[in-house]
Amino acid sequence: MGFNIVLVEPEIPMNTGNIGRLSLASGSVLHLVKPFGFELNDKRLKRAGLDYWKHVNLNIYDNIQEFYLKNKEANMVYLSSLANKNYTTIKFQDNMFFLFGKESIGLSKELTTKNLDKLYKIPILSKHVRSLNLANAVSIVVYEALRNLK
């Protein structure tokens, strides 16, 4: 059992490092779609991922088109604070792909508009909070998926 965590244009190396560690702990594959806001040899990424980073099952893509080309048959869901449906209503399946956008703006309008039927959010109950930390959001979704499939 495992999932595919997809970070589209991640910007913060510490988040990506933490998500790499999470992907390893959860038996998931980490997919990173360029451009990145950091270099993969960034010491902050390595520090957040600890010595686990070398064990992470990692796929890197030059752009979103390459990602889709290589994963055209994949079962994908998109996570965005702009969605109407709650992530707890996802029909979780083994090997599912969870797409998350960059920290500053999330997924592009193009991706969210094209995938409204597969767009989900994590509810935020305070009007003072726009979004959750990316690493926290990934953790919430991945472990809810694991819980659902056990």
Buried (B, 14 or more C-beta within 10 A) or exposed (E): EBBBBBBBBBBBBBBBBBBBBBBBEBEBBBBBBBEBBBEEEBEBBBEBBEEBBEEBBBBEBEEBEEBEEEBEEBBBBBBBBBBEBEBEEBEBEEEBBBBBBBBEEBBBEEBBEEBEEBBBBBEEEEEEEEBBEBBBBBBBBBEBBBEEEE
